[in-house]
Each structure stands twice: as structure tokens, then as C-alpha cells.
Amino acid sequence: MDYKDCFSWSEFDWEREIRKDDARVSAYITELPKYIDLPGEDSILIRTIKRRLGTEKDEDDWGPLPYDEEDNQEMFPFPGADNWRAVPGGPVYHNCAVLARDFSLGAATCTKEEYRPKIMRILTLYGQLMARSADLIDMSLEKERAAMENEECDIPVNLMIAVVKRLLSFQNKLSAELRSLGEESQELAAHADAHLDATGMMHDYLIDLLYFLRGRNVPAEEDPPF
């Protein structure tokens, strides 16, 4: 994305854009089951989503589809970047991947169907945290690359701040879901409490990162505690 035309945007302007992006993703997931496996499903689906969002006449580039059936290459989260865990957002992405796997294994022992929607909401929030932290990692890696090659980097810090604020929002929702599950389910109480502790430390990391991006000189943890 070329940021030159929106470099003066505030973090609140970027927040509005992120909300639009979230609405597009939500619309895609909602509509997908109706059109999957139909001939030309992608183009039909995109037109349907644009009508739903009131953007049918927009010429905006929606970017790549969430999947590519012809792409069979081995996937790595950040190809060519050995240090991605060390940049802003890296610990969130890495640890959420570990935590989501651990939670899936623990939740598999649950015998009561009434808890399944809450379990799915928790796993979805872990996925949302990974998706947005990946955006932050990509921007951080680009800034590092530009600095190493003595190039100008047009990534606005207010965009990075808006992404961190969105991560904090997801983290707060995740903590609320984990707390509720722990109170309702004796089977998963200990598991939920352990994840609640981890997400609490994630909150502290994100607050420090937010202060750092705003120039408050809060040092980033060398080894984030979650």
C-alpha cells in the first residue's frame, strides 16, 4: 500500500479504515457458505459483499482473496525474515499461535456441547490477534529493511498505533471470554485460568508497545513475559 496520500491521518482515521477492513472480512466469512463450490464463486461473492456493504460502485482494490487454490507452496509466516519474532508484534503472533494450539488441545477434552460456541469465540480471537499482529510485523520489517538500505519508509506511526489499539481490543475480549468460561466450566477452569494469566501479560506488553510508538520511551522487553 502507498501511504503517501494518507501520512497525515491520525490514529482515529486509521481506526475507521481498520473497521472497514474488519467489516469486509466479516461479510466474506458470512457469505462464503452460500457460494462455495459454485462456478465463478469468487466474483459472485465479491459482488454480493459489495452490495451488502453498500460499496458496489467502489473501485477500491480489495486485495488478494483470503486463499488461493493454485498456491501449493510451503507456507511460512514471514518468508526471508529470521528476526520477525523480535520486532513489534512478533511476540503476540508467535505466542498466540502456541496458545491457540494449547487451548485447542485442552478444549478437546470438554464433554459439554453448550461450551463449544464460547470455545470457538476464544479460538477466533486468537486468530484475530495473529492476523493483526502479522500486519504490525510486516510494517516493522519494512521499516527495518528501509533503514538498512538507507531508504525512506512511508509507513505512518499512527497506523501502527491504531493496529496496537485494535490488538488491545481483541485481548480485552479474549480475557473476558476466558474469564467467563473459567467461571462456567469446571472441566476447563484451570486451562482457562492459565490462558487468562498469559493474555494478561500480553496486555502489559501491548501497553508498553503503545507507549513506545507514541514516543514515551518505554523500552520493549527483550523476552516478553507471555
ZIGI-V701428 format. One line per field, one symbol per residue. phi: phi as a letter, one per 40 degrees, with the letter a starting at -180 (. if undefined). psi: psi as a letter, one per 20 degrees, with the letter a starting at -180 (. if undefined). A space follows every 10 residues. Layout:
BEGIN
phi: ???
psi: ???
END
This chain:
BEGIN
phi: .ccccbcccc cccccccccc cccccccccc cdccbcgccg cccccccccc cccgbcccbc ccgcccaacc cbcccbcadg bcbccccdgd cccccccccc cccccccccc bbcccccccc cccccccccc ccccdccdcc ccccccccbf bcbccccccc cccccccccc cccccccccc ccccbccbdc cccccccccc ccdccccccc ccccgcgccc ccbdcb
psi: poihikhiqr hhghhghhhg ghhggghghg hghhipjqpk hghggggggh ghikkhiqjq oiaqqirohi ojqppqgnpj nhjhiirphg hggghhgghg gghggghiip iphiighhgh hghghgghgg ghhhgggggg hhggghghjl qqpjophhgh ghghhhghgg gggggggggg ghhhohhjgg ghgghggghg hgggghgghg gghjkjkopq phnpj.
END
